[in-house]
Amino acid sequence: MMMPAETCIIGGTMDGYSHLSIAEREDIMVRWKGHEGVSQIARELHRDKPAMMWLMWLY
C-alpha cells in the first residue's frame, strides 16, 4: 500500500509525519544561522527536534 504524498518520515505532527515545507526550511535555517536554539525552533514550529537536526545536518 502506498502512502499519501504528504506523508513521510521527515518532521512530525501528532497525527503522523509530514514534509517540512520550503517556507519552514527557510525559516529554520534563518533562525539557526541567527543562533537560535534547535529546541526552541522545533517547539515554536511544532516540529520534532530530530527533524530540525536532520535539516541542519544537510546544510
N, C-alpha and C positions, 0 to 999 in steps of 0.2 A: 504494500500500500504506500503510495507517495504522500508526502507531507505537503500541506499548502505552501505556497511561495513565501508567505510571511512568517513561516515557522522555521527556525534553525537553532543552532547551539550558541549563538553569539548574543549576549545581552539577555536580560531576564525580566520577566514580569510574573506576577503571581499566577496567571492563567497559562503560562507557557513561556516560550522563548521567541524573541523577535530580533530582526536585524537592527543594528544601530543605523539610524538614518544618516544621510550625508550631513545634514544640519547638526545632528547630535555629535557626529565625529569631529566636525569643525569646532563646535563649542567646547568639546572635551580637550582638544589639542590647544586651543587658545588659552583655556583656563589652566591646563597643565603647564604650558610654557610660561604662564604668569605666576607659577609657583604655588598654585592652589593644590591642596592635598587630594590624593586619589579617593580616599574615603569620603571626603566632603563632596567632591564632584559626583560620585556614584550615588550618594544619599540624595542630593538635590535633584538629580535626573531620574531618580527611582530606578536605578540600574544596579546590577551586581558588580561588586568591586572587581572580580576576575575579568569581567567584560572590559572594564577600563584598563586593566593591566595588559590584557591581550592587545588592545588597540595601541597602547603606548609602546609595547614591545615591537610592534610593526614599524614604528617611526623611530 
